[in-house]
Amino acid sequence: MKRPYPVNLLSAIRLNEICGTAMDYATLIADQQAGLANLLDQLTERERFVLDKHYREGASMKALADQHHVNENRIRQIIRHAVKKCQVKELLLYVADGFAARTNALTEQAAQAERLYCQHLSMEGVHLYRLEAGALDLPVKVLHTLDRAGVHAIRDLVILSQHEAGLCRIRMLGAASERQIITRLQSAGLLPAQYERIPGCPCCMKPDRELAAFRNLTRFADN
């Protein structure tokens, strides 16, 4: 007997094994469903379409192959790749815990970690940390690149600087520009002179990114 959606999809993703939970895939509450929708939003439109047709509607790989004018092997690859993209613990926890519940919990934890960071710097009044990136006296070209990427505040730069693949993922921002930003932040006392960046790509979820960054900063500030 075929398993219903989303039991079949979450079983293929192996949510419980990855998260160490014992979720009943058949009885997702509304907040967990929102977490699943967020998870699928990280996929391409084509990947979402194929997963939806295959797992929700029960379309066979042959039917999907005929519809897309490709062979079954290609459909199998798309499904395998999409499922693998979903197997990210940080994203799966938004399903297990519920989207709003996890967002609120991590946002509060990140705020506490940020307060510790600000206390360490003895921030009072209008501190440089709270200003726009232009206050760092960076070259105009670098500021334009940051602006196009939606990075406007010094706080954003501090957070991105903590991730190994944070600043370097900004389109058209070269290694030299990245070094300039790090140097300016260190000169302003916003970053330790020596610290280790968080390896890998930062999580696409803002609360996870910020919590990881401020925990990393306070870890090195305490040393």
PANU-452297 format. One line per 5 residues: number of its first residue (from 1); their letters; for each residue x, y, z of N, C-alpha, C. Coordinates in nm, 2 decimals. Example, Ala and Ser with C-alpha at 12.3 -4.5 7.8 and 13.67 -1.06 7.14 Angstrom:
! residues 2
1	AS	1.32 -0.57 0.78 1.23 -0.45 0.78 1.32 -0.33 0.78  1.28 -0.22 0.71 1.37 -0.11 0.71 1.29 0.00 0.79
END
This chain:
! residues 223
1	MKRPY	0.08 -0.12 0.00 0.00 0.00 0.00 0.09 0.13 0.00  0.06 0.22 -0.09 0.14 0.34 -0.10 0.11 0.43 0.02  0.21 0.49 0.06 0.20 0.59 0.18 0.15 0.72 0.13  0.06 0.79 0.20 0.00 0.92 0.16 0.10 1.03 0.17  0.07 1.14 0.11 0.15 1.26 0.13 0.11 1.33 0.26
6	PVNLL	0.20 1.39 0.33 0.35 1.40 0.31 0.43 1.29 0.37  0.37 1.18 0.42 0.44 1.07 0.48 0.55 1.02 0.39  0.51 1.00 0.26 0.60 0.95 0.16 0.72 1.04 0.14  0.70 1.17 0.13 0.80 1.27 0.10 0.90 1.28 0.22  0.84 1.29 0.34 0.92 1.31 0.46 1.00 1.18 0.50
11	SAIRL	0.94 1.07 0.46 1.02 0.94 0.48 1.14 0.93 0.38  1.11 0.98 0.26 1.22 0.98 0.16 1.33 1.08 0.20  1.29 1.19 0.26 1.39 1.29 0.31 1.46 1.24 0.44  1.39 1.15 0.51 1.45 1.10 0.64 1.46 1.20 0.75  1.35 1.28 0.76 1.35 1.39 0.86 1.39 1.34 1.00
16	NEICG	1.32 1.24 1.05 1.34 1.19 1.18 1.48 1.14 1.21  1.54 1.07 1.11 1.67 1.02 1.12 1.77 1.14 1.13  1.75 1.24 1.05 1.85 1.35 1.04 1.83 1.44 1.17  1.71 1.46 1.21 1.68 1.56 1.33 1.69 1.49 1.46  1.68 1.35 1.46 1.68 1.28 1.59 1.54 1.30 1.66
21	TAMDY	1.44 1.31 1.58 1.30 1.32 1.63 1.22 1.20 1.61  1.10 1.20 1.66 1.01 1.09 1.64 0.87 1.14 1.59  0.88 1.23 1.49 0.76 1.29 1.44 0.67 1.19 1.37  0.54 1.22 1.39 0.44 1.14 1.31 0.41 1.22 1.18  0.46 1.17 1.07 0.45 1.24 0.95 0.31 1.25 0.90
26	ATLIA	0.22 1.17 0.95 0.08 1.17 0.91 -0.01 1.28 0.98  0.05 1.34 1.09 -0.04 1.43 1.16 0.03 1.56 1.19  0.08 1.63 1.08 0.14 1.76 1.09 0.04 1.86 1.13  0.08 1.94 1.23 0.00 2.06 1.27 0.03 2.17 1.17  -0.05 2.28 1.17 -0.04 2.39 1.07 0.10 2.45 1.07
31	DQQAG	0.16 2.46 1.19 0.29 2.53 1.19 0.40 2.44 1.13  0.38 2.31 1.15 0.47 2.21 1.08 0.45 2.21 0.93  0.33 2.22 0.89 0.30 2.23 0.74 0.36 2.36 0.68  0.36 2.47 0.76 0.43 2.59 0.72 0.58 2.57 0.71  0.64 2.49 0.80 0.78 2.45 0.79 0.81 2.37 0.67
36	LANLL	0.72 2.28 0.63 0.74 2.20 0.51 0.73 2.29 0.39  0.64 2.38 0.39 0.63 2.47 0.27 0.75 2.55 0.26  0.81 2.60 0.37 0.94 2.67 0.37 1.05 2.59 0.31  1.05 2.46 0.35 1.15 2.37 0.30 1.15 2.35 0.15  1.03 2.33 0.10 1.01 2.32 -0.04 1.04 2.45 -0.12
41	DQLTE	1.02 2.56 -0.05 1.05 2.69 -0.12 1.20 2.71 -0.15  1.28 2.63 -0.09 1.43 2.63 -0.12 1.46 2.57 -0.25  1.37 2.49 -0.31 1.40 2.42 -0.43 1.36 2.51 -0.55  1.41 2.47 -0.67 1.37 2.54 -0.79 1.23 2.51 -0.82  1.17 2.59 -0.91 1.03 2.56 -0.95 1.01 2.43 -1.01
46	RERFV	1.11 2.38 -1.09 1.10 2.25 -1.16 1.11 2.14 -1.05  1.20 2.15 -0.96 1.21 2.05 -0.85 1.08 2.04 -0.77  1.03 2.16 -0.73 0.90 2.16 -0.66 0.79 2.09 -0.74  0.78 2.12 -0.87 0.68 2.06 -0.95 0.69 1.91 -0.96  0.81 1.86 -0.98 0.83 1.72 -0.99 0.80 1.64 -0.86
51	LDKHY	0.85 1.70 -0.75 0.82 1.64 -0.62 0.67 1.64 -0.59  0.61 1.75 -0.62 0.46 1.76 -0.59 0.39 1.65 -0.68  0.42 1.64 -0.80 0.35 1.55 -0.89 0.38 1.40 -0.85  0.50 1.38 -0.81 0.54 1.24 -0.78 0.49 1.20 -0.64  0.51 1.28 -0.54 0.47 1.24 -0.40 0.33 1.28 -0.36
56	REGAS	0.28 1.39 -0.40 0.15 1.43 -0.36 0.04 1.37 -0.46  0.07 1.38 -0.59 -0.03 1.33 -0.68 -0.01 1.18 -0.73  0.11 1.13 -0.69 0.13 0.99 -0.72 0.17 0.96 -0.87  0.21 1.06 -0.94 0.26 1.04 -1.08 0.38 0.96 -1.09  0.38 0.87 -1.18 0.50 0.78 -1.19 0.61 0.85 -1.26
61	MKALA	0.73 0.80 -1.25 0.85 0.86 -1.32 0.83 0.86 -1.47  0.77 0.75 -1.52 0.75 0.74 -1.66 0.65 0.85 -1.71  0.54 0.88 -1.63 0.45 0.98 -1.67 0.51 1.12 -1.67  0.60 1.14 -1.57 0.67 1.27 -1.56 0.77 1.29 -1.67  0.83 1.18 -1.70 0.93 1.18 -1.81 0.86 1.21 -1.94
66	DQHHV	0.75 1.15 -1.97 0.68 1.18 -2.09 0.63 1.33 -2.09  0.59 1.38 -1.98 0.54 1.52 -1.97 0.65 1.62 -2.00  0.77 1.58 -1.95 0.88 1.68 -1.96 0.97 1.64 -2.09  0.93 1.54 -2.16 1.01 1.50 -2.28 1.15 1.47 -2.25  1.17 1.39 -2.14 1.30 1.34 -2.10 1.29 1.20 -2.06
71	NENRI	1.40 1.13 -2.04 1.39 0.99 -2.00 1.37 0.98 -1.85  1.33 0.86 -1.81 1.30 0.83 -1.66 1.42 0.86 -1.58  1.54 0.83 -1.63 1.66 0.85 -1.55 1.68 1.00 -1.51  1.64 1.09 -1.60 1.65 1.23 -1.57 1.55 1.27 -1.46  1.43 1.22 -1.46 1.33 1.24 -1.36 1.39 1.19 -1.22
76	RQIIR	1.44 1.07 -1.23 1.50 1.01 -1.11 1.61 1.10 -1.05  1.69 1.15 -1.14 1.80 1.24 -1.09 1.74 1.37 -1.03  1.64 1.43 -1.09 1.58 1.55 -1.04 1.52 1.52 -0.90  1.45 1.41 -0.88 1.39 1.37 -0.75 1.50 1.35 -0.65  1.61 1.28 -0.69 1.72 1.25 -0.59 1.79 1.38 -0.55
81	HAVKK	1.81 1.46 -0.65 1.88 1.59 -0.62 1.79 1.68 -0.53  1.66 1.69 -0.55 1.57 1.77 -0.48 1.56 1.72 -0.33  1.55 1.58 -0.32 1.54 1.52 -0.18 1.67 1.55 -0.11  1.78 1.54 -0.17 1.91 1.57 -0.11 1.92 1.71 -0.06  1.87 1.81 -0.14 1.87 1.95 -0.10 1.78 1.97 0.02
86	CQVKE	1.68 1.89 0.04 1.59 1.90 0.15 1.65 1.84 0.28  1.76 1.77 0.27 1.82 1.70 0.38 1.92 1.79 0.46  1.87 1.90 0.49 1.95 2.00 0.57 1.89 2.01 0.71  1.96 1.97 0.81 1.90 1.97 0.94 1.84 2.10 0.99  1.91 2.21 0.96 1.86 2.34 1.00 1.73 2.37 0.94
91	LLLYV	1.70 2.33 0.82 1.58 2.36 0.75 1.47 2.26 0.80  1.51 2.13 0.82 1.42 2.03 0.86 1.36 2.06 1.01  1.44 2.12 1.09 1.39 2.15 1.22 1.28 2.25 1.22  1.27 2.33 1.11 1.15 2.42 1.10 1.02 2.34 1.07  1.04 2.22 1.02 0.93 2.13 1.00 0.90 2.06 1.13
96	ADGFA	1.00 2.00 1.20 0.98 1.93 1.32 0.92 2.02 1.43  0.98 2.14 1.45 0.94 2.22 1.56 0.82 2.31 1.52  0.80 2.33 1.39 0.70 2.42 1.35 0.77 2.55 1.31  0.72 2.61 1.20 0.79 2.73 1.14 0.80 2.85 1.24  0.68 2.89 1.28 0.67 3.01 1.37 0.74 2.98 1.50
101	ARTNA	0.72 2.86 1.56 0.78 2.82 1.69 0.93 2.83 1.68  0.99 2.77 1.58 1.14 2.77 1.57 1.19 2.91 1.54  1.12 2.98 1.45 1.16 3.12 1.42 1.17 3.20 1.54  1.06 3.20 1.62 1.06 3.28 1.74 1.16 3.24 1.84  1.18 3.11 1.86 1.28 3.06 1.96 1.42 3.11 1.92
106	LTEQA	1.46 3.09 1.79 1.59 3.12 1.75 1.61 3.27 1.74  1.51 3.35 1.71 1.52 3.49 1.71 1.55 3.55 1.85  1.49 3.49 1.95 1.51 3.53 2.09 1.65 3.49 2.13  1.70 3.37 2.09 1.83 3.33 2.12 1.94 3.42 2.06  1.91 3.45 1.93 2.00 3.54 1.86 2.01 3.68 1.92
111	AQAER	1.89 3.73 1.97 1.89 3.86 2.03 1.97 3.86 2.16  1.96 3.75 2.23 2.04 3.74 2.36 2.19 3.74 2.33  2.23 3.66 2.23 2.37 3.65 2.19 2.42 3.79 2.14  2.33 3.86 2.06 2.37 3.99 2.02 2.39 4.09 2.13  2.31 4.08 2.23 2.32 4.17 2.35 2.45 4.14 2.42
116	LYCQH	2.49 4.02 2.43 2.62 3.99 2.49 2.74 4.05 2.41  2.73 4.04 2.28 2.83 4.10 2.19 2.83 4.25 2.21  2.72 4.31 2.22 2.71 4.46 2.23 2.77 4.50 2.37  2.73 4.42 2.47 2.78 4.45 2.61 2.94 4.44 2.61  2.99 4.34 2.54 3.14 4.33 2.54 3.20 4.45 2.48
121	LSMEG	3.14 4.51 2.38 3.19 4.63 2.31 3.15 4.76 2.38  3.08 4.75 2.49 3.03 4.86 2.57 2.97 4.97 2.48  2.87 4.92 2.40 2.81 5.01 2.31 2.71 5.10 2.38  2.72 5.23 2.36 2.63 5.33 2.42 2.60 5.44 2.32  2.48 5.49 2.32 2.44 5.59 2.23 2.44 5.54 2.08
126	VHLYR	2.48 5.63 1.99 2.48 5.60 1.85 2.62 5.54 1.82  2.63 5.41 1.82 2.75 5.34 1.80 2.77 5.31 1.65  2.89 5.30 1.61 2.92 5.27 1.47 2.85 5.14 1.42  2.84 5.05 1.51 2.77 4.92 1.48 2.63 4.94 1.42  2.56 5.04 1.47 2.42 5.06 1.43 2.40 5.15 1.31
131	LEAGA	2.51 5.19 1.25 2.51 5.28 1.13 2.51 5.21 1.00  2.49 5.28 0.89 2.49 5.23 0.76 2.64 5.19 0.72  2.65 5.11 0.62 2.78 5.06 0.58 2.87 5.17 0.53  2.82 5.28 0.48 2.90 5.40 0.43 2.98 5.46 0.54  2.94 5.44 0.67 3.02 5.49 0.78 3.15 5.43 0.80
136	LDLPV	3.18 5.31 0.73 3.31 5.24 0.74 3.41 5.30 0.65  3.37 5.40 0.57 3.46 5.47 0.48 3.52 5.37 0.38  3.43 5.28 0.32 3.47 5.19 0.22 3.47 5.25 0.08  3.54 5.20 -0.01 3.54 5.26 -0.15 3.40 5.26 -0.21  3.37 5.35 -0.29 3.23 5.37 -0.35 3.19 5.24 -0.42
141	KVLHT	3.29 5.18 -0.49 3.26 5.06 -0.57 3.21 4.95 -0.48  3.28 4.93 -0.37 3.24 4.83 -0.27 3.10 4.86 -0.22  3.07 4.98 -0.18 2.94 5.02 -0.13 2.83 5.00 -0.23  2.86 5.02 -0.35 2.76 5.00 -0.46 2.73 4.85 -0.47  2.84 4.77 -0.46 2.82 4.62 -0.47 2.74 4.57 -0.35
146	LDRAG	2.77 4.62 -0.24 2.69 4.58 -0.12 2.54 4.62 -0.13  2.52 4.74 -0.18 2.39 4.80 -0.19 2.31 4.71 -0.29  2.37 4.67 -0.40 2.30 4.59 -0.50 2.26 4.45 -0.44  2.34 4.41 -0.34 2.32 4.28 -0.28 2.22 4.29 -0.16  2.17 4.41 -0.13 2.08 4.43 -0.02 2.15 4.44 0.12
151	VHAIR	2.28 4.46 0.12 2.36 4.47 0.24 2.38 4.61 0.27  2.31 4.67 0.37 2.32 4.82 0.39 2.38 4.86 0.52  2.37 4.77 0.62 2.41 4.81 0.75 2.54 4.74 0.80  2.61 4.81 0.88 2.74 4.76 0.94 2.71 4.63 1.01  2.59 4.62 1.08 2.55 4.50 1.15 2.55 4.38 1.05
156	DLVIL	2.49 4.40 0.93 2.49 4.30 0.83 2.63 4.25 0.80  2.72 4.34 0.78 2.86 4.30 0.75 2.92 4.22 0.86  2.90 4.26 0.99 2.95 4.19 1.10 2.90 4.04 1.10  2.77 4.02 1.07 2.71 3.89 1.07 2.77 3.81 0.95  2.78 3.87 0.83 2.83 3.79 0.72 2.98 3.76 0.73
161	SQHEA	3.05 3.85 0.80 3.20 3.82 0.82 3.23 3.70 0.90  3.13 3.65 0.98 3.15 3.53 1.06 3.14 3.40 0.99  3.08 3.41 0.87 3.06 3.29 0.79 3.17 3.28 0.68  3.23 3.16 0.67 3.33 3.14 0.57 3.29 3.17 0.43  3.16 3.14 0.40 3.10 3.17 0.27 3.00 3.28 0.28
166	GLCRI	3.02 3.38 0.36 2.93 3.49 0.38 2.95 3.60 0.28  3.05 3.68 0.30 3.08 3.80 0.22 3.12 3.75 0.07  3.19 3.64 0.06 3.24 3.60 -0.07 3.13 3.55 -0.16  3.01 3.53 -0.11 2.89 3.49 -0.19 2.82 3.61 -0.26  2.86 3.73 -0.21 2.80 3.85 -0.27 2.86 3.87 -0.41
171	RMLGA	2.77 3.88 -0.51 2.81 3.89 -0.65 2.89 4.01 -0.67  3.01 3.99 -0.74 3.10 4.10 -0.78 3.18 4.16 -0.67  3.17 4.09 -0.55 3.26 4.14 -0.44 3.38 4.05 -0.43  3.49 4.10 -0.48 3.61 4.02 -0.49 3.68 4.00 -0.35  3.79 3.92 -0.35 3.86 3.88 -0.23 3.93 4.01 -0.17
176	ASERQ	3.97 4.10 -0.26 4.04 4.22 -0.21 3.94 4.31 -0.13  3.82 4.32 -0.19 3.71 4.40 -0.12 3.67 4.33 0.01  3.66 4.20 0.01 3.63 4.13 0.13 3.73 4.16 0.24  3.86 4.16 0.20 3.96 4.19 0.30 3.95 4.33 0.35  3.92 4.42 0.26 3.90 4.56 0.30 3.79 4.58 0.41
181	IITRL	3.68 4.51 0.39 3.57 4.51 0.48 3.61 4.46 0.62  3.67 4.34 0.62 3.72 4.27 0.74 3.81 4.37 0.82  3.91 4.42 0.74 4.01 4.51 0.80 3.94 4.63 0.87  3.84 4.69 0.80 3.77 4.81 0.85 3.69 4.77 0.98  3.63 4.66 0.98 3.55 4.61 1.09 3.65 4.59 1.21
186	QSAGL	3.76 4.53 1.18 3.86 4.50 1.29 3.92 4.63 1.35  3.95 4.73 1.26 4.00 4.86 1.30 3.90 4.93 1.39  3.77 4.91 1.36 3.67 4.98 1.43 3.64 4.91 1.56  3.71 4.79 1.59 3.69 4.72 1.71 3.56 4.63 1.71  3.50 4.61 1.59 3.38 4.53 1.58 3.41 4.39 1.56
191	LPAQY	3.53 4.35 1.52 3.57 4.21 1.51 3.70 4.19 1.58  3.72 4.07 1.64 3.85 4.04 1.70 3.96 4.04 1.60  4.08 4.06 1.64 4.19 4.06 1.55 4.21 3.92 1.49  4.19 3.82 1.58 4.20 3.68 1.53 4.07 3.61 1.57  4.01 3.54 1.47 3.89 3.46 1.50 3.88 3.36 1.38
196	ERIPG	3.81 3.25 1.41 3.78 3.15 1.31 3.64 3.17 1.26  3.63 3.16 1.12 3.50 3.18 1.06 3.42 3.04 1.06  3.29 3.05 1.06 3.21 2.93 1.06 3.22 2.87 0.92  3.26 2.74 0.91 3.28 2.68 0.78 3.15 2.66 0.71  3.16 2.65 0.57 3.05 2.62 0.49 2.96 2.74 0.46
201	CPCCM	2.85 2.72 0.39 2.76 2.83 0.35 2.67 2.86 0.47  2.64 2.99 0.49 2.55 3.02 0.60 2.41 2.97 0.57  2.33 2.93 0.67 2.20 2.88 0.65 2.11 2.99 0.58  2.02 2.95 0.49 1.94 3.05 0.43 1.84 3.12 0.52  1.82 3.06 0.64 1.72 3.12 0.74 1.79 3.22 0.82
206	KPDRE	1.74 3.34 0.83 1.80 3.45 0.90 1.82 3.42 1.05  1.73 3.37 1.12 1.76 3.34 1.27 1.88 3.25 1.29  1.89 3.15 1.20 2.01 3.06 1.22 2.14 3.13 1.19  2.14 3.21 1.08 2.26 3.28 1.04 2.30 3.38 1.16  2.21 3.45 1.21 2.24 3.55 1.31 2.28 3.49 1.44
211	LAAFR	2.21 3.38 1.48 2.25 3.31 1.61 2.39 3.25 1.60  2.42 3.19 1.49 2.55 3.13 1.47 2.66 3.24 1.47  2.64 3.35 1.40 2.73 3.46 1.40 2.76 3.52 1.53  2.66 3.55 1.61 2.68 3.62 1.74 2.74 3.52 1.84  2.71 3.39 1.83 2.77 3.30 1.92 2.92 3.28 1.89
216	NLTRF	2.95 3.29 1.76 3.09 3.28 1.72 3.17 3.40 1.77  3.11 3.52 1.76 3.17 3.65 1.80 3.19 3.65 1.96  3.09 3.60 2.03 3.11 3.61 2.18 3.21 3.50 2.22  3.22 3.39 2.15 3.31 3.29 2.18 3.46 3.34 2.17  3.48 3.42 2.07 3.62 3.47 2.05 3.64 3.60 2.14
221	ADN	3.53 3.67 2.17 3.54 3.79 2.26 3.58 3.74 2.40  3.53 3.62 2.44 3.56 3.58 2.57 3.70 3.52 2.59  3.77 3.50 2.48 3.90 3.44 2.49 4.01 3.54 2.51
END
